[in-house]
Amino acid sequence: MVTQTKYKIEGMTCDHCVHHVTQALETVEGVSSAKVSLKKEEAVVKAEEGVSVETLKAAVAEAGYSLVG
Ligand SMILES: [Cu+2]
């Protein structure tokens, strides 16, 4: 089952950041889509239930940003 969750994202300053965070999230196995908003500083992530917040945090951290669960 795919669930949709909203997370706060810190550290984004421009559209490139949005792109990086989107890519980072969508590369995680089990994530079907990530809609990232610079203005709202958030990401709406659609993912399989098995995908943990820690995994998403790690992926975003690797790209240079912070996902706040
Ligand atoms: Cu940027």
N, CA, C, O and the ligand as a Tripos MOL2 file, in Angstrom:
@<TRIPOS>MOLECULE
protein
  277   275    70     0     0
PROTEIN
NO_CHARGES

@<TRIPOS>ATOM
      1 N           0.8400   -1.2070    0.0000 N.3       1 MET1
      2 CA          0.0000    0.0000    0.0000 C.3       1 MET1
      3 C           0.8710    1.2520    0.0000 C.2       1 MET1
      4 O           1.8440    1.3520    0.7470 O.2       1 MET1
      5 N           0.5010    2.1990   -0.8520 N.am      2 VAL2
      6 CA          1.2540    3.4530   -0.9340 C.3       2 VAL2
      7 C           0.5980    4.4930   -0.0270 C.2       2 VAL2
      8 O          -0.6130    4.7090   -0.0800 O.2       2 VAL2
      9 N           1.4130    5.1230    0.7950 N.am      3 THR3
     10 CA          0.8750    6.1700    1.6540 C.3       3 THR3
     11 C           1.5350    7.5010    1.3140 C.2       3 THR3
     12 O           2.6520    7.5450    0.7980 O.2       3 THR3
     13 N           0.8300    8.5730    1.6100 N.am      4 GLN4
     14 CA          1.3500    9.9060    1.3170 C.3       4 GLN4
     15 C           1.6430   10.6220    2.6310 C.2       4 GLN4
     16 O           0.7830   10.7170    3.5070 O.2       4 GLN4
     17 N           2.8570   11.1190    2.7530 N.am      5 THR5
     18 CA          3.2510   11.7960    3.9880 C.3       5 THR5
     19 C           3.9290   13.1160    3.6730 C.2       5 THR5
     20 O           4.6590   13.2430    2.6900 O.2       5 THR5
     21 N           3.6710   14.0950    4.5310 N.am      6 LYS6
     22 CA          4.2640   15.4160    4.3570 C.3       6 LYS6
     23 C           5.4140   15.5810    5.3450 C.2       6 LYS6
     24 O           5.2700   15.2850    6.5320 O.2       6 LYS6
     25 N           6.5460   16.0520    4.8520 N.am      7 TYR7
     26 CA          7.7050   16.2710    5.7140 C.3       7 TYR7
     27 C           8.2000   17.6930    5.5520 C.2       7 TYR7
     28 O           8.0480   18.3030    4.4940 O.2       7 TYR7
     29 N           8.7930   18.2110    6.6090 N.am      8 LYS8
     30 CA          9.4130   19.5270    6.5210 C.3       8 LYS8
     31 C          10.8330   19.3330    5.9950 C.2       8 LYS8
     32 O          11.5480   18.4230    6.4150 O.2       8 LYS8
     33 N          11.2290   20.2130    5.0600 N.am      9 ILE9
     34 CA         12.5730   20.1530    4.4940 C.3       9 ILE9
     35 C          13.2970   21.4470    4.8050 C.2       9 ILE9
     36 O          12.7890   22.5340    4.5300 O.2       9 ILE9
     37 N          14.4780   21.3300    5.3760 N.am     10 GLU10
     38 CA         15.2460   22.5280    5.7070 C.3      10 GLU10
     39 C          16.4850   22.6450    4.8380 C.2      10 GLU10
     40 O          17.0930   21.6410    4.4670 O.2      10 GLU10
     41 N          16.8560   23.8770    4.5150 N.am     11 GLY11
     42 CA         18.1010   24.1300    3.8050 C.3      11 GLY11
     43 C          17.9490   24.4920    2.3390 C.2      11 GLY11
     44 O          18.9430   24.7570    1.6630 O.2      11 GLY11
     45 N          16.6980   24.5090    1.8270 N.am     12 MET12
     46 CA         16.5060   24.8330    0.4140 C.3      12 MET12
     47 C          16.4460   26.3490    0.2110 C.2      12 MET12
     48 O          15.8010   27.0690    0.9730 O.2      12 MET12
     49 N          17.1450   26.8210   -0.8510 N.am     13 THR13
     50 CA         17.1240   28.2550   -1.1190 C.3      13 THR13
     51 C          16.6760   28.6110   -2.5280 C.2      13 THR13
     52 O          16.3370   29.7650   -2.7880 O.2      13 THR13
     53 N          16.6670   27.6540   -3.4390 N.am     14 CYS14
     54 CA         16.2750   27.9670   -4.8150 C.3      14 CYS14
     55 C          15.7140   26.7310   -5.5140 C.2      14 CYS14
     56 O          15.6090   25.6600   -4.9160 O.2      14 CYS14
     57 N          15.3550   26.8960   -6.7900 N.am     15 ASP15
     58 CA         14.7520   25.7900   -7.5360 C.3      15 ASP15
     59 C          15.6930   24.6100   -7.7220 C.2      15 ASP15
     60 O          15.2560   23.4670   -7.8520 O.2      15 ASP15
     61 N          16.9930   24.9010   -7.7320 N.am     16 HIS16
     62 CA         17.9370   23.7910   -7.8490 C.3      16 HIS16
     63 C          17.8750   22.8920   -6.6250 C.2      16 HIS16
     64 O          17.9570   21.6680   -6.7240 O.2      16 HIS16
     65 N          17.7310   23.5180   -5.4870 N.am     17 CYS17
     66 CA         17.6000   22.7570   -4.2420 C.3      17 CYS17
     67 C          16.3720   21.8630   -4.3160 C.2      17 CYS17
     68 O          16.4190   20.6900   -3.9440 O.2      17 CYS17
     69 N          15.2800   22.4270   -4.7990 N.am     18 VAL18
     70 CA         14.0330   21.6700   -4.9290 C.3      18 VAL18
     71 C          14.2770   20.4450   -5.8040 C.2      18 VAL18
     72 O          13.8300   19.3400   -5.4990 O.2      18 VAL18
     73 N          14.9930   20.6710   -6.8900 N.am     19 HIS19
     74 CA         15.3050   19.5820   -7.8170 C.3      19 HIS19
     75 C          16.1540   18.5060   -7.1290 C.2      19 HIS19
     76 O          15.8920   17.3110   -7.2680 O.2      19 HIS19
     77 N          17.1810   18.9500   -6.3810 N.am     20 HIS20
     78 CA         18.0570   18.0060   -5.6990 C.3      20 HIS20
     79 C          17.2900   17.1570   -4.6810 C.2      20 HIS20
     80 O          17.4700   15.9420   -4.5950 O.2      20 HIS20
     81 N          16.4430   17.8230   -3.9260 N.am     21 VAL21
     82 CA         15.6770   17.1090   -2.8940 C.3      21 VAL21
     83 C          14.6930   16.1400   -3.5420 C.2      21 VAL21
     84 O          14.5230   15.0100   -3.0840 O.2      21 VAL21
     85 N          14.0460   16.5980   -4.6150 N.am     22 THR22
     86 CA         13.1040   15.7290   -5.3280 C.3      22 THR22
     87 C          13.8130   14.4880   -5.8380 C.2      22 THR22
     88 O          13.3370   13.3670   -5.6590 O.2      22 THR22
     89 N          14.9580   14.7000   -6.4750 N.am     23 GLN23
     90 CA         15.7460   13.5850   -6.9990 C.3      23 GLN23
     91 C          16.1580   12.6260   -5.8840 C.2      23 GLN23
     92 O          16.0520   11.4060   -6.0140 O.2      23 GLN23
     93 N          16.6290   13.2110   -4.7900 N.am     24 ALA24
     94 CA         17.1000   12.3980   -3.6630 C.3      24 ALA24
     95 C          15.9820   11.5060   -3.1360 C.2      24 ALA24
     96 O          16.1940   10.3280   -2.8490 O.2      24 ALA24
     97 N          14.7930   12.0840   -3.0130 N.am     25 LEU25
     98 CA         13.6690   11.3100   -2.4750 C.3      25 LEU25
     99 C          13.1830   10.2580   -3.4710 C.2      25 LEU25
    100 O          12.8820    9.1240   -3.0990 O.2      25 LEU25
    101 N          13.1130   10.6540   -4.7380 N.am     26 GLU26
    102 CA         12.5650    9.7250   -5.7360 C.3      26 GLU26
    103 C          13.5270    8.5900   -6.0740 C.2      26 GLU26
    104 O          13.1330    7.5920   -6.6780 O.2      26 GLU26
    105 N          14.7820    8.7480   -5.6840 N.am     27 THR27
    106 CA         15.7590    7.6830   -5.9090 C.3      27 THR27
    107 C          15.6310    6.5650   -4.8710 C.2      27 THR27
    108 O          16.0840    5.4410   -5.0880 O.2      27 THR27
    109 N          15.0080    6.8980   -3.7450 N.am     28 VAL28
    110 CA         14.8360    5.8910   -2.6850 C.3      28 VAL28
    111 C          13.8760    4.7990   -3.1610 C.2      28 VAL28
    112 O          12.7960    5.0830   -3.6780 O.2      28 VAL28
    113 N          14.2900    3.5560   -2.9780 N.am     29 GLU29
    114 CA         13.4540    2.4510   -3.4030 C.3      29 GLU29
    115 C          12.1530    2.4290   -2.6070 C.2      29 GLU29
    116 O          12.1630    2.5090   -1.3790 O.2      29 GLU29
    117 N          11.0320    2.3190   -3.3210 N.am     30 GLY30
    118 CA          9.7370    2.2900   -2.6590 C.3      30 GLY30
    119 C           9.0220    3.6300   -2.7180 C.2      30 GLY30
    120 O           7.8300    3.7180   -2.4220 O.2      30 GLY30
    121 N           9.7560    4.6780   -3.1020 N.am     31 VAL31
    122 CA          9.1350    5.9970   -3.2420 C.3      31 VAL31
    123 C           8.6310    6.1400   -4.6730 C.2      31 VAL31
    124 O           9.3950    5.9850   -5.6260 O.2      31 VAL31
    125 N           7.3450    6.4340   -4.8190 N.am     32 SER32
    126 CA          6.8060    6.5670   -6.1700 C.3      32 SER32
    127 C           6.8200    8.0050   -6.6460 C.2      32 SER32
    128 O           6.9590    8.2550   -7.8440 O.2      32 SER32
    129 N           6.6770    8.9580   -5.7310 N.am     33 SER33
    130 CA          6.7970   10.3530   -6.1420 C.3      33 SER33
    131 C           7.0680   11.2660   -4.9550 C.2      33 SER33
    132 O           6.7270   10.9570   -3.8140 O.2      33 SER33
    133 N           7.6920   12.3960   -5.2600 N.am     34 ALA34
    134 CA          7.9540   13.4020   -4.2340 C.3      34 ALA34
    135 C           7.6470   14.7650   -4.8280 C.2      34 ALA34
    136 O           8.1990   15.1520   -5.8580 O.2      34 ALA34
    137 N           6.7580   15.4800   -4.1610 N.am     35 LYS35
    138 CA          6.4470   16.8390   -4.6090 C.3      35 LYS35
    139 C           7.0140   17.7990   -3.5750 C.2      35 LYS35
    140 O           6.5590   17.8490   -2.4320 O.2      35 LYS35
    141 N           8.0230   18.5650   -4.0040 N.am     36 VAL36
    142 CA          8.7420   19.4220   -3.0780 C.3      36 VAL36
    143 C           8.3900   20.8840   -3.3310 C.2      36 VAL36
    144 O           8.3880   21.3460   -4.4720 O.2      36 VAL36
    145 N           8.0930   21.6000   -2.2560 N.am     37 SER37
    146 CA          7.7670   23.0170   -2.3500 C.3      37 SER37
    147 C           8.8070   23.8570   -1.6250 C.2      37 SER37
    148 O           9.0650   23.6720   -0.4360 O.2      37 SER37
    149 N           9.3930   24.7790   -2.3660 N.am     38 LEU38
    150 CA         10.3910   25.6780   -1.7840 C.3      38 LEU38
    151 C           9.7090   26.6620   -0.8280 C.2      38 LEU38
    152 O          10.2000   26.9250    0.2690 O.2      38 LEU38
    153 N           8.5780   27.1920   -1.2660 N.am     39 LYS39
    154 CA          7.8470   28.1830   -0.4960 C.3      39 LYS39
    155 C           7.3690   27.6230    0.8470 C.2      39 LYS39
    156 O           7.5040   28.2620    1.8910 O.2      39 LYS39
    157 N           6.8140   26.4250    0.7880 N.am     40 LYS40
    158 CA          6.2820   25.8140    2.0150 C.3      40 LYS40
    159 C           7.3630   25.0830    2.7970 C.2      40 LYS40
    160 O           7.1440   24.6830    3.9410 O.2      40 LYS40
    161 N           8.5340   24.9070    2.1810 N.am     41 GLU41
    162 CA          9.6230   24.1380    2.7850 C.3      41 GLU41
    163 C           9.1560   22.7540    3.1920 C.2      41 GLU41
    164 O           9.4050   22.2950    4.3070 O.2      41 GLU41
    165 N           8.4700   22.0950    2.2610 N.am     42 GLU42
    166 CA          7.9940   20.7610    2.5840 C.3      42 GLU42
    167 C           8.0220   19.8480    1.3720 C.2      42 GLU42
    168 O           8.1230   20.2880    0.2260 O.2      42 GLU42
    169 N           7.9300   18.5580    1.6700 N.am     43 ALA43
    170 CA          7.8780   17.5520    0.6210 C.3      43 ALA43
    171 C           6.7170   16.6210    0.9050 C.2      43 ALA43
    172 O           6.5500   16.1370    2.0250 O.2      43 ALA43
    173 N           5.9210   16.3760   -0.1160 N.am     44 VAL44
    174 CA          4.8460   15.4050   -0.0060 C.3      44 VAL44
    175 C           5.3360   14.1570   -0.7310 C.2      44 VAL44
    176 O           5.5300   14.1520   -1.9470 O.2      44 VAL44
    177 N           5.5270   13.1080    0.0480 N.am     45 VAL45
    178 CA          6.1440   11.8920   -0.4710 C.3      45 VAL45
    179 C           5.1450   10.7390   -0.5150 C.2      45 VAL45
    180 O           4.4890   10.4140    0.4750 O.2      45 VAL45
    181 N           5.0570   10.1420   -1.6820 N.am     46 LYS46
    182 CA          4.2340    8.9370   -1.8180 C.3      46 LYS46
    183 C           5.1800    7.7580   -1.8130 C.2      46 LYS46
    184 O           6.0720    7.6540   -2.6540 O.2      46 LYS46
    185 N           4.9740    6.8700   -0.8530 N.am     47 ALA47
    186 CA          5.8910    5.7380   -0.7250 C.3      47 ALA47
    187 C           5.1940    4.4980   -0.1890 C.2      47 ALA47
    188 O           4.1470    4.5660    0.4550 O.2      47 ALA47
    189 N           5.8170    3.3620   -0.4810 N.am     48 GLU48
    190 CA          5.3380    2.0990    0.0810 C.3      48 GLU48
    191 C           5.4780    2.1850    1.5960 C.2      48 GLU48
    192 O           6.3340    2.9030    2.1140 O.2      48 GLU48
    193 N           4.6300    1.4460    2.2910 N.am     49 GLU49
    194 CA          4.6400    1.4990    3.7540 C.3      49 GLU49
    195 C           5.9840    1.1190    4.3850 C.2      49 GLU49
    196 O           6.3330    1.6000    5.4630 O.2      49 GLU49
    197 N           6.7230    0.2600    3.7040 N.am     50 GLY50
    198 CA          7.9840   -0.2150    4.2630 C.3      50 GLY50
    199 C           9.1210    0.7940    4.2840 C.2      50 GLY50
    200 O          10.1520    0.5600    4.9150 O.2      50 GLY50
    201 N           8.9370    1.9190    3.5920 N.am     51 VAL51
    202 CA         10.0100    2.9150    3.5270 C.3      51 VAL51
    203 C          10.0470    3.7090    4.8290 C.2      51 VAL51
    204 O           9.0560    4.3360    5.2040 O.2      51 VAL51
    205 N          11.1920    3.6850    5.5190 N.am     52 SER52
    206 CA         11.2690    4.3590    6.8180 C.3      52 SER52
    207 C          11.6730    5.8220    6.6840 C.2      52 SER52
    208 O          12.3100    6.2270    5.7120 O.2      52 SER52
    209 N          11.2880    6.5920    7.6770 N.am     53 VAL53
    210 CA         11.6430    8.0020    7.7160 C.3      53 VAL53
    211 C          13.1650    8.1440    7.7240 C.2      53 VAL53
    212 O          13.7160    9.0590    7.1120 O.2      53 VAL53
    213 N          13.8360    7.2270    8.4240 N.am     54 GLU54
    214 CA         15.3060    7.2740    8.5190 C.3      54 GLU54
    215 C          15.9440    7.1870    7.1380 C.2      54 GLU54
    216 O          16.9230    7.8740    6.8460 O.2      54 GLU54
    217 N          15.3720    6.3290    6.2940 N.am     55 THR55
    218 CA         15.8870    6.1660    4.9380 C.3      55 THR55
    219 C          15.7230    7.4660    4.1500 C.2      55 THR55
    220 O          16.6280    7.8850    3.4290 O.2      55 THR55
    221 N          14.5700    8.0890    4.2960 N.am     56 LEU56
    222 CA         14.3130    9.3450    3.5950 C.3      56 LEU56
    223 C          15.2280   10.4450    4.1220 C.2      56 LEU56
    224 O          15.7580   11.2480    3.3540 O.2      56 LEU56
    225 N          15.4070   10.4720    5.4360 N.am     57 LYS57
    226 CA         16.2880   11.4660    6.0590 C.3      57 LYS57
    227 C          17.6980   11.3290    5.5260 C.2      57 LYS57
    228 O          18.3500   12.3180    5.1920 O.2      57 LYS57
    229 N          18.1650   10.0810    5.4500 N.am     58 ALA58
    230 CA         19.5270    9.8150    4.9960 C.3      58 ALA58
    231 C          19.7150   10.2710    3.5490 C.2      58 ALA58
    232 O          20.7380   10.8630    3.2050 O.2      58 ALA58
    233 N          18.7280    9.9920    2.7120 N.am     59 ALA59
    234 CA         18.8150   10.3630    1.2970 C.3      59 ALA59
    235 C          18.8640   11.8790    1.1380 C.2      59 ALA59
    236 O          19.6480   12.4040    0.3470 O.2      59 ALA59
    237 N          18.0240   12.5750    1.8930 N.am     60 VAL60
    238 CA         17.9810   14.0350    1.8040 C.3      60 VAL60
    239 C          19.2630   14.6400    2.3930 C.2      60 VAL60
    240 O          19.7900   15.6250    1.8750 O.2      60 VAL60
    241 N          19.7500   14.0430    3.4680 N.am     61 ALA61
    242 CA         20.9830   14.5230    4.1060 C.3      61 ALA61
    243 C          22.1700   14.3860    3.1460 C.2      61 ALA61
    244 O          23.0490   15.2460    3.0900 O.2      61 ALA61
    245 N          22.1700   13.2870    2.3990 N.am     62 GLU62
    246 CA         23.2560   13.0500    1.4510 C.3      62 GLU62
    247 C          23.2700   14.1250    0.3690 C.2      62 GLU62
    248 O          24.3280   14.4820   -0.1500 O.2      62 GLU62
    249 N          22.0870   14.6360    0.0340 N.am     63 ALA63
    250 CA         21.9860   15.6950   -0.9700 C.3      63 ALA63
    251 C          22.3230   17.0660   -0.3720 C.2      63 ALA63
    252 O          22.4430   18.0490   -1.1030 O.2      63 ALA63
    253 N          22.4760   17.1330    0.9510 N.am     64 GLY64
    254 CA         22.8800   18.3840    1.5860 C.3      64 GLY64
    255 C          21.7650   19.1550    2.2790 C.2      64 GLY64
    256 O          21.9280   20.3270    2.6170 O.2      64 GLY64
    257 N          20.6300   18.4910    2.4890 N.am     65 TYR65
    258 CA         19.4960   19.1670    3.1210 C.3      65 TYR65
    259 C          18.9970   18.3430    4.3060 C.2      65 TYR65
    260 O          19.4940   17.2480    4.5690 O.2      65 TYR65
    261 N          18.0090   18.8840    5.0170 N.am     66 SER66
    262 CA         17.4810   18.1570    6.1650 C.3      66 SER66
    263 C          15.9980   17.8710    6.0160 C.2      66 SER66
    264 O          15.1970   18.7570    5.7170 O.2      66 SER66
    265 N          15.6580   16.6130    6.2330 N.am     67 LEU67
    266 CA         14.2440   16.2420    6.2840 C.3      67 LEU67
    267 C          13.8990   16.0710    7.7480 C.2      67 LEU67
    268 O          14.5340   15.2990    8.4660 O.2      67 LEU67
    269 N          12.8880   16.8010    8.1800 N.am     68 VAL68
    270 CA         12.4620   16.7100    9.5630 C.3      68 VAL68
    271 C          11.2320   15.8270    9.6400 C.2      68 VAL68
    272 O          10.1800   16.1530    9.0900 O.2      68 VAL68
    273 N          11.3760   14.7070   10.3260 N.am     69 GLY69
    274 CA         10.2680   13.7620   10.4230 C.3      69 GLY69
    275 C           9.2810   14.2790   11.4320 C.2      69 GLY69
    276 O           8.2590   13.6390   11.6800 O.2      69 GLY69
    277 CU         19.3910   26.0370   -4.3840 Cu       70 CU70
@<TRIPOS>BOND
     1     1     2 1
     2     2     3 1
     3     3     4 2
     4     3     5 am
     5     5     6 1
     6     6     7 1
     7     7     8 2
     8     7     9 am
     9     9    10 1
    10    10    11 1
    11    11    12 2
    12    11    13 am
    13    13    14 1
    14    14    15 1
    15    15    16 2
    16    15    17 am
    17    17    18 1
    18    18    19 1
    19    19    20 2
    20    19    21 am
    21    21    22 1
    22    22    23 1
    23    23    24 2
    24    23    25 am
    25    25    26 1
    26    26    27 1
    27    27    28 2
    28    27    29 am
    29    29    30 1
    30    30    31 1
    31    31    32 2
    32    31    33 am
    33    33    34 1
    34    34    35 1
    35    35    36 2
    36    35    37 am
    37    37    38 1
    38    38    39 1
    39    39    40 2
    40    39    41 am
    41    41    42 1
    42    42    43 1
    43    43    44 2
    44    43    45 am
    45    45    46 1
    46    46    47 1
    47    47    48 2
    48    47    49 am
    49    49    50 1
    50    50    51 1
    51    51    52 2
    52    51    53 am
    53    53    54 1
    54    54    55 1
    55    55    56 2
    56    55    57 am
    57    57    58 1
    58    58    59 1
    59    59    60 2
    60    59    61 am
    61    61    62 1
    62    62    63 1
    63    63    64 2
    64    63    65 am
    65    65    66 1
    66    66    67 1
    67    67    68 2
    68    67    69 am
    69    69    70 1
    70    70    71 1
    71    71    72 2
    72    71    73 am
    73    73    74 1
    74    74    75 1
    75    75    76 2
    76    75    77 am
    77    77    78 1
    78    78    79 1
    79    79    80 2
    80    79    81 am
    81    81    82 1
    82    82    83 1
    83    83    84 2
    84    83    85 am
    85    85    86 1
    86    86    87 1
    87    87    88 2
    88    87    89 am
    89    89    90 1
    90    90    91 1
    91    91    92 2
    92    91    93 am
    93    93    94 1
    94    94    95 1
    95    95    96 2
    96    95    97 am
    97    97    98 1
    98    98    99 1
    99    99   100 2
   100    99   101 am
   101   101   102 1
   102   102   103 1
   103   103   104 2
   104   103   105 am
   105   105   106 1
   106   106   107 1
   107   107   108 2
   108   107   109 am
   109   109   110 1
   110   110   111 1
   111   111   112 2
   112   111   113 am
   113   113   114 1
   114   114   115 1
   115   115   116 2
   116   115   117 am
   117   117   118 1
   118   118   119 1
   119   119   120 2
   120   119   121 am
   121   121   122 1
   122   122   123 1
   123   123   124 2
   124   123   125 am
   125   125   126 1
   126   126   127 1
   127   127   128 2
   128   127   129 am
   129   129   130 1
   130   130   131 1
   131   131   132 2
   132   131   133 am
   133   133   134 1
   134   134   135 1
   135   135   136 2
   136   135   137 am
   137   137   138 1
   138   138   139 1
   139   139   140 2
   140   139   141 am
   141   141   142 1
   142   142   143 1
   143   143   144 2
   144   143   145 am
   145   145   146 1
   146   146   147 1
   147   147   148 2
   148   147   149 am
   149   149   150 1
   150   150   151 1
   151   151   152 2
   152   151   153 am
   153   153   154 1
   154   154   155 1
   155   155   156 2
   156   155   157 am
   157   157   158 1
   158   158   159 1
   159   159   160 2
   160   159   161 am
   161   161   162 1
   162   162   163 1
   163   163   164 2
   164   163   165 am
   165   165   166 1
   166   166   167 1
   167   167   168 2
   168   167   169 am
   169   169   170 1
   170   170   171 1
   171   171   172 2
   172   171   173 am
   173   173   174 1
   174   174   175 1
   175   175   176 2
   176   175   177 am
   177   177   178 1
   178   178   179 1
   179   179   180 2
   180   179   181 am
   181   181   182 1
   182   182   183 1
   183   183   184 2
   184   183   185 am
   185   185   186 1
   186   186   187 1
   187   187   188 2
   188   187   189 am
   189   189   190 1
   190   190   191 1
   191   191   192 2
   192   191   193 am
   193   193   194 1
   194   194   195 1
   195   195   196 2
   196   195   197 am
   197   197   198 1
   198   198   199 1
   199   199   200 2
   200   199   201 am
   201   201   202 1
   202   202   203 1
   203   203   204 2
   204   203   205 am
   205   205   206 1
   206   206   207 1
   207   207   208 2
   208   207   209 am
   209   209   210 1
   210   210   211 1
   211   211   212 2
   212   211   213 am
   213   213   214 1
   214   214   215 1
   215   215   216 2
   216   215   217 am
   217   217   218 1
   218   218   219 1
   219   219   220 2
   220   219   221 am
   221   221   222 1
   222   222   223 1
   223   223   224 2
   224   223   225 am
   225   225   226 1
   226   226   227 1
   227   227   228 2
   228   227   229 am
   229   229   230 1
   230   230   231 1
   231   231   232 2
   232   231   233 am
   233   233   234 1
   234   234   235 1
   235   235   236 2
   236   235   237 am
   237   237   238 1
   238   238   239 1
   239   239   240 2
   240   239   241 am
   241   241   242 1
   242   242   243 1
   243   243   244 2
   244   243   245 am
   245   245   246 1
   246   246   247 1
   247   247   248 2
   248   247   249 am
   249   249   250 1
   250   250   251 1
   251   251   252 2
   252   251   253 am
   253   253   254 1
   254   254   255 1
   255   255   256 2
   256   255   257 am
   257   257   258 1
   258   258   259 1
   259   259   260 2
   260   259   261 am
   261   261   262 1
   262   262   263 1
   263   263   264 2
   264   263   265 am
   265   265   266 1
   266   266   267 1
   267   267   268 2
   268   267   269 am
   269   269   270 1
   270   270   271 1
   271   271   272 2
   272   271   273 am
   273   273   274 1
   274   274   275 1
   275   275   276 2
@<TRIPOS>SUBSTRUCTURE
     1 MET1         2 RESIDUE 1 A MET
     2 VAL2         6 RESIDUE 1 A VAL
     3 THR3        10 RESIDUE 1 A THR
     4 GLN4        14 RESIDUE 1 A GLN
     5 THR5        18 RESIDUE 1 A THR
     6 LYS6        22 RESIDUE 1 A LYS
     7 TYR7        26 RESIDUE 1 A TYR
     8 LYS8        30 RESIDUE 1 A LYS
     9 ILE9        34 RESIDUE 1 A ILE
    10 GLU10       38 RESIDUE 1 A GLU
    11 GLY11       42 RESIDUE 1 A GLY
    12 MET12       46 RESIDUE 1 A MET
    13 THR13       50 RESIDUE 1 A THR
    14 CYS14       54 RESIDUE 1 A CYS
    15 ASP15       58 RESIDUE 1 A ASP
    16 HIS16       62 RESIDUE 1 A HIS
    17 CYS17       66 RESIDUE 1 A CYS
    18 VAL18       70 RESIDUE 1 A VAL
    19 HIS19       74 RESIDUE 1 A HIS
    20 HIS20       78 RESIDUE 1 A HIS
    21 VAL21       82 RESIDUE 1 A VAL
    22 THR22       86 RESIDUE 1 A THR
    23 GLN23       90 RESIDUE 1 A GLN
    24 ALA24       94 RESIDUE 1 A ALA
    25 LEU25       98 RESIDUE 1 A LEU
    26 GLU26      102 RESIDUE 1 A GLU
    27 THR27      106 RESIDUE 1 A THR
    28 VAL28      110 RESIDUE 1 A VAL
    29 GLU29      114 RESIDUE 1 A GLU
    30 GLY30      118 RESIDUE 1 A GLY
    31 VAL31      122 RESIDUE 1 A VAL
    32 SER32      126 RESIDUE 1 A SER
    33 SER33      130 RESIDUE 1 A SER
    34 ALA34      134 RESIDUE 1 A ALA
    35 LYS35      138 RESIDUE 1 A LYS
    36 VAL36      142 RESIDUE 1 A VAL
    37 SER37      146 RESIDUE 1 A SER
    38 LEU38      150 RESIDUE 1 A LEU
    39 LYS39      154 RESIDUE 1 A LYS
    40 LYS40      158 RESIDUE 1 A LYS
    41 GLU41      162 RESIDUE 1 A GLU
    42 GLU42      166 RESIDUE 1 A GLU
    43 ALA43      170 RESIDUE 1 A ALA
    44 VAL44      174 RESIDUE 1 A VAL
    45 VAL45      178 RESIDUE 1 A VAL
    46 LYS46      182 RESIDUE 1 A LYS
    47 ALA47      186 RESIDUE 1 A ALA
    48 GLU48      190 RESIDUE 1 A GLU
    49 GLU49      194 RESIDUE 1 A GLU
    50 GLY50      198 RESIDUE 1 A GLY
    51 VAL51      202 RESIDUE 1 A VAL
    52 SER52      206 RESIDUE 1 A SER
    53 VAL53      210 RESIDUE 1 A VAL
    54 GLU54      214 RESIDUE 1 A GLU
    55 THR55      218 RESIDUE 1 A THR
    56 LEU56      222 RESIDUE 1 A LEU
    57 LYS57      226 RESIDUE 1 A LYS
    58 ALA58      230 RESIDUE 1 A ALA
    59 ALA59      234 RESIDUE 1 A ALA
    60 VAL60      238 RESIDUE 1 A VAL
    61 ALA61      242 RESIDUE 1 A ALA
    62 GLU62      246 RESIDUE 1 A GLU
    63 ALA63      250 RESIDUE 1 A ALA
    64 GLY64      254 RESIDUE 1 A GLY
    65 TYR65      258 RESIDUE 1 A TYR
    66 SER66      262 RESIDUE 1 A SER
    67 LEU67      266 RESIDUE 1 A LEU
    68 VAL68      270 RESIDUE 1 A VAL
    69 GLY69      274 RESIDUE 1 A GLY
    70 CU70       277 GROUP 0 **** ****
